[in-house]
Each structure stands twice: as structure tokens, then as C-alpha cells.
Amino acid sequence: MDSQNKPITIFGEVLFDCFSQGSHLERNQEQVLGGAPFNICWHLQALGDSPVFISKVGKDRLGEQILRQAQNWGISVNNIQVDRKHSTGQVQVTLIDQEPHYDIKAECAYDFIEQTELQLDHLKGILYHGSLALRSDYAKQQFQQLCESGQWEIFLDVNLRAPWWNKESLFEWIQQAKWVKLNIDELRELGFDHPDLHLAMKTFKEYFGCEQVIVTQGAEGVTVLSSNGFVRQTPENIADFVDTVGAGDAFTAIYIHGLVRDWSLEKTISIAQKFASKVIGIRGAIPNDQSFYQSVDN
């Protein structure tokens, strides 16, 4: 199986992560291209999967930069819409004890993706989305129209970024997803907080009816529950640590890559963990060098 037989469509935000350096009064900012859906698209493009990316940027300097960098990387910009009213997304990232904390700007261009303006050659395959891009009622409506327009297999990446989510909407998206990825804190916050992780994941899977539940556990690795039972993977020690921004997106990209390449679950999560550890060694979420991907087993 390859991505031609199971095409990949990615819906959601592209933005700039703005890293603060120095004191509040003497703050220098390093702007790094990001947004979970875009990060995943970036990786999948480098891996040869030619994903379709659906998003929206402002008609501004940052938007122009995103379009230019996407094109230079080989990503089609046919479905990156341009908004004259709303600015390109930005997130203020503050690193506290090496962990990122996010201040996400409201009412950005990606909140106003127009489903009727999409140019899609197919309405099937894997449709990836996170929960952040659906924070507005308008975005929820547009995305649901997209879901109902085709025969999609949905991969949901749960991102509980306060105050940009509510349980009722999130539960609806989980119920229509085939694969659901979330971290252990998010699993507990959604009410599946049994101290036995396996029991919590089983309850989650049975409640929503998804095919696979993927729970990341930071330094302790990842646990996946499928119809064949549990698979666990613990990462190796990380030699070069810069920041954890984008590590989860790197893992997700390889997971989706494994789905379209028909890899075993064990192979998929092993390679995904190694790749996520490698991304922790760079600033931000995505590299600018194609050679970064040479170690990934296609």
C-alpha cells in the first residue's frame, strides 16, 4: 500500500511559534514556522507521501513567508487560502523547565478556512486534524462539511489547549475518528483517569469505538491499543536536547506514514519514537534539510 492508494489530507493551522528569549522588558523573539498540522505535512512531504494541506494564512508578511517556504519544500499551496481580514496565526512559546507553554493568538486566518473554496482531487483516504483548528463555531461547521463530503478515515490528534476546547465537541470528533492520539494527561482530563493505564485506554476505546488509541507518555514512551491488544515502546536516551516542541507531531507524521506504507504497529511506533527523539535535538518542530530524513526506514 502507498499514499497513492491511501492519500493523506491534512486540515488545520499553520502559524509561527514565537520563542521568547531574555527578560520581559528585553525580549528578543525567534520566529519558527509551525502548527501541528503543518509540521506533520512538512514531514510527510519529505517522506514522499505528497499530502494535501488545507489551511489559511493572512495577506501579510508572515503569510507570504509560509507560502514561500511550503512551495520551496514541495508542498502544494493550492489549498492554503489567503485571508484579507485576519492575520496569520502566531503562538507565543515560553520554555519553563525545558517544557513549552503556549499563548495562542485568537481569531487567526486558520480559524476561517472555507470548505467551499477547496480544490481537492479526492475525497477519500486519511483525513488528519487536531482539535485546535476547530476552536471556533465557524471552523467546526466548515470541517464537518468536509467530513460529510467524502469517505474519509479520520485521524484525530487531541490538543487540549485552554481555553480553546470543550468536551462536548471533542467527544463528537473522537466518535467519528478511526485513530485517536492523545497524551496521558489529556486522557485523564477527559475523564479516563483509572490508575491502570491499560484499563483507562480500554474504557476509552470501548466508549468511542475507535480502531486505535495512541497514548503518549513523554519520557516513558507510548502505548497503543488496537484490536490485537497493547503495544508499548520506550524511547532511548536523548543525546541532544534542545526543546520538545514538535516531538509529538514528528511521532504522528511517522505513524501516518506507517499507515499508508502498511507497516506493522511495532515497526511504526519504534521508528516514530526514534524520529521524535531526533526532532527534540533541533529548535522548533521542523528541519530545513532533507538529509534529516535519511535515517527513516521507508
N, C-alpha and C positions, 0 to 999 in steps of 0.2 A: 504493500500500500504506500502511496506517496501523496504529497499535498495536491497533486492534480486530481486524484480520486477523492480526497477529502480536503477541500480548500479551507483556508483559515480566514475568517473575517474578525476584525478587532474593532470594538466600539468603545470610545471613551476619550479621556483627557490627554492632551499634550500640553506641557507647560514648562516653566523654568523653575527649578529649585534654586533658591537664593540662600547661600550659606553665609551666615554672619561670622565675622572674624573681628576680634578686638572688643572693646567696651561698647556699651550702648551709645555713648557720645562720640566715640571714634570708631565707627563701624565701617569696615570695608566689606563689600559683598562680592562673592564669587557666584556667578550665574551659570548653572549647569542644566542642560536640556534633560527633561524627564517627564514624569507622569507614567504611572504603571502600564497602561495600555500601550503607550508609545515605546516604553522601554522593551516590552515584550515583542512588539512589532519589529523593533530595531534588531533584536537578537535573532528572531525568526527569519528576517530578511538575510542576515549574514549567513544563516544556516541553509539557505537555498529554498525556503518554503514559500516565498513570494506572497506574504499575507496582504489582504486588503485592509487598509486602515481608514476608519471612519472617525472624523473629529472636526473641530472648528477652531480657527485662530482669529485673532483680531487683525484689522488692517493697520498694523503698526510695525515698528522695528523688530520686535520680538517674533511677531507672526511671520514676517519675511525671512527672518533667520531660521525659523523652524522649517518653512517650506524649502529653503535652500539646502539645509543640512539633510533633510529627508531625501530630496532628489539626489544629492551627492552620494548618499548611501544606497541608492537604487530603489527606495520606497516610492511607490506611485502616490502622487498627491491629488489624484482625481477626486477623492472623497474627503479631502481636507478642505472644508468650506472656509470662506473668509467672511467675517462679521464686521460691518462698518460701525455698529453701535457699541459693541462690547470688546474689551481688551483681551489680549492673550493671557492665559492663565499663569499665575505665579504662586509659589509656595515659599514662605519663609521657613528655612530649616535651621534649627538651633541644636547643636550637639551637646548633650548633657550626659556625662559619664560614657561617652562614645556612642550613645544611643540617640537617634534623630527624633526631634519633636517638631511637629508641623503646625504652621499657621497658614491656613489655606484661604486665599482671596475669594470673596463671594462674587457672584454674577459675572463669570468669565465667559468668553466666547464658547467654550466647550459645553456650557450649560444650554446652548441654543442650537444644537445640531438639528437640521431639518431633514426628516426622513424622506420627504417628497423630492428632495434635491439629490438624492444618492444616485450614483451611476454604478450599478452592480451587474456583473456578468453572470452571477449565480446567486441563488437564494437557498443554498444548502451548505452542508459541511459544518465545521466547528465555528460557533459564534462565541467569542470571548467578550466578557465585560466585567467590570468591577462595580462596586456599589457607589463609589464617589461620584461618577459621572451622571448618576441618576438622582442627584440630591434635590433637584427641582421638580415640581409637578409637570412642567413642560417637557423636561428631559425624560421623565418616566413615560409620558404619553407617546413621545416620538420613538422611544426604544421599544415599547410594546407593539407599536405598529410595525416596526421592523421584524420583531419576533413572529408576528402573525402573518407576515408577508411571505414566509418561506418555510422550508423543512430543515430547521436548524437543530444541531446538537450543541447545547449551551454549556459553556464552561464559566462558572461564576467564581470570581475572586472577591472574597468578602474583605472589605476595608472599613472598619468601624472608626471613622474619623469624626469625633464630636465637633459640632452639633449636626453633622451632615448625614444623618441616617435615622430611620425609625424602624422598629421591629416589624410592624405590620407589612410594610412594603418589602422589606428584606426577606421575610418568610415567603412571600409570594414568588420572589425571584429564585429562592432556593428550591421551591417546589417544581419550578419549570426547568431546573438545571440537571444535566447528566453528571457533571463533575463539579464538586464544590471544594474550594481550597480556603482555609482559614487558619489562623494561629490558635494556640491553645487558650490564650486569654480571651479571644473572640468567641471560641466555642463555649467557654464558661459564661461569658457575658450574655450570650443568647439563651442561657438557662440550662445548658447541658454541662452541669458542674459536678458530676459524680467524681469522687476522688480516684476511682479506677478509670483511666483514660479509655481503655477498650470498651467498657460498658457505656461511657458517655458517647463515644463515637457510634456504637451500635444503636443506641437510642436515637441519636441524630439521624442516622441513615434510615432507620425504620419509620421515623416520624415524617421525613420529607420524601422518601422514595428515590433518592438519587442513587446513581450506579456506583460512584466512588466518592469517598470523603477523604480529603487530604489535610492533615493537621500538622502544621509546622511547629517546632518546639525550640526554636533558637539554637543554642549550642548543643542541645540534646538531640537534634536531628529532626526527622519527620516520620510520621506514622500514617499509612494509607490503609483504608478499609475498602475492599472490593467484595464482589460476590464470592471470591475464593478465600476470603479471610484477610488477616492483617499482614502487612509488610512494614518492616521498620528499618531505618537507615540512620546511622550516627555519623556525623562528619568527622573528617580527620582534623588534626590541629592546624590552625591557620597560621601560616608563616608570616604573611604580610597583612597587617590590619590597618586600613585607612578609615573606612566607615561602613556601616551596614546598609546604607541607602541603596535600594535596588536589588538587594540579595534575594528577596522573595520573588521579585519579578524575573530575575535570572533563573531561579528554580522553576517558575511557572512556564517560562519560554521553553526550557528543555522538556518539561512534562508534556506540553502540547506537541513539541517536535517528536517526542516518543510516540504519542498517539497516532500521528499521521504516518510515522515510519513503522508502525506495528511492532514496536519494541515490547519486550516483557516488562512488567511492572518493576521487577527487581533491577533490571538494567536502567530503566528510565530514572528511577529515583537515585540510583548510585551516581549516574552521570550528572543529574540535576544538582545534587548536593555538591559535587566537586566544582561544578561551574559556578554555583552561588558563592562558594568559598573563594573562588578566583576573583569574582566581582567585588568582594569585600576588600580586595587589595588595591582598588582604584578609587579615586574621588568621584562620587556620584554613581549613577546607575549603569552607564553605557560607555564602552570603549570607542575610540575613533580609529582603531586599527583592525583590519580584517584578520590579521595573523593571530589575534586574541582567541579566535575560534578554532584554530587548527587542532587543538587537543580534544575537541568534541568528536566523539565517535559517531559518524553518520551511518 
